[in-house]
Amino acid sequence: MYDENHQQISESPMNTKAATDNRNFWFRISSEIEIPNNTKKIEIIFYNPDQRKAAFKIDQLLGRPLHSLFVQEDLNLKKRMYNNHLIDLK
């Protein structure tokens, strides 16, 4: 995270190998981060320390206040998401 002078003010590393929440080879990585009030830019960097070929795809990226509820619904697909957890509708 960077301030208005482009100085780094915070860092919040996340390790995808620690993901324990998955569904049909869709992995959910979750982390609580504190964003300082003077943050003007958030930069997301994907790092592969093994230097081996790696492929990844991000299809959902959700940033939300800690105690909020985010709901996304697609009635045509009969799917609903609560805080990025997919629920099949019957």
C-alpha positions as CSV (number, residue, x, y, z in Angstrom):
1,M,0.0,0.0,0.0
2,Y,1.3,3.4,-0.9
3,D,0.6,7.0,0.2
4,E,0.1,10.0,-2.0
5,N,3.9,10.4,-2.3
6,H,4.2,6.9,-3.7
7,Q,6.0,5.7,-0.5
8,Q,5.2,2.2,0.7
9,I,3.3,2.4,4.0
10,S,2.1,-1.1,4.5
11,E,2.5,-4.7,3.2
12,S,0.2,-7.7,3.7
13,P,1.7,-10.9,2.1
14,M,-0.7,-13.9,1.4
15,N,0.4,-17.4,0.5
16,T,-1.8,-19.2,-1.9
17,K,-0.4,-22.5,-0.7
18,A,-2.3,-21.9,2.6
19,A,-5.7,-22.0,0.8
20,T,-8.0,-24.5,2.5
21,D,-11.2,-23.4,1.0
22,N,-11.8,-24.9,-2.5
23,R,-14.6,-26.1,-4.7
24,N,-14.1,-27.8,-8.1
25,F,-10.5,-26.7,-8.3
26,W,-11.5,-23.1,-7.5
27,F,-9.4,-22.0,-4.5
28,R,-10.4,-19.1,-2.2
29,I,-7.6,-17.3,-0.4
30,S,-8.8,-15.0,2.3
31,S,-7.0,-12.5,4.5
32,E,-7.9,-9.6,6.7
33,I,-5.8,-6.5,6.0
34,E,-5.8,-3.2,7.7
35,I,-5.7,-0.3,5.2
36,P,-4.1,2.8,6.7
37,N,-6.2,6.0,6.3
38,N,-3.5,7.7,4.1
39,T,-3.5,4.9,1.5
40,K,-3.9,6.2,-2.0
41,K,-2.9,3.1,-4.0
42,I,-3.0,-0.7,-3.4
43,E,-0.7,-2.8,-5.5
44,I,-1.2,-6.6,-5.9
45,I,1.9,-8.5,-6.9
46,F,2.0,-12.2,-7.8
47,Y,5.3,-13.8,-7.0
48,N,6.5,-17.2,-8.0
49,P,9.6,-18.0,-5.8
50,D,10.2,-21.3,-7.6
51,Q,10.8,-19.6,-11.0
52,R,8.9,-22.5,-12.6
53,K,6.2,-21.9,-15.1
54,A,3.0,-21.1,-13.3
55,A,-0.5,-20.3,-14.5
56,F,-3.2,-18.7,-12.5
57,K,-6.5,-17.0,-13.2
58,I,-8.4,-14.6,-11.0
59,D,-12.1,-14.5,-11.6
60,Q,-13.2,-12.9,-8.4
61,L,-11.4,-10.3,-6.3
62,L,-13.4,-9.0,-3.4
63,G,-12.4,-6.2,-1.0
64,R,-15.0,-5.3,1.6
65,P,-15.3,-3.9,5.1
66,L,-14.7,-6.7,7.7
67,H,-18.2,-7.0,9.0
68,S,-20.1,-6.4,5.8
69,L,-22.0,-9.0,3.7
70,F,-21.5,-9.0,-0.1
71,V,-24.2,-10.9,-2.1
72,Q,-24.0,-11.5,-5.9
73,E,-26.7,-13.4,-7.6
74,D,-27.2,-14.8,-11.1
75,L,-30.7,-16.3,-11.4
76,N,-30.1,-17.5,-15.0
77,L,-27.2,-19.7,-13.8
78,K,-29.0,-20.4,-10.5
79,K,-25.9,-19.3,-8.5
80,R,-25.5,-17.0,-5.6
81,M,-22.4,-15.8,-3.8
82,Y,-22.1,-14.7,-0.2
83,N,-18.7,-13.0,0.5
84,N,-17.2,-15.0,-2.4
85,H,-18.7,-18.4,-1.3
86,L,-20.6,-19.9,-4.1
87,I,-24.1,-21.4,-3.4
88,D,-26.1,-23.4,-6.0
89,L,-29.8,-22.5,-6.0
90,K,-32.2,-25.3,-6.6
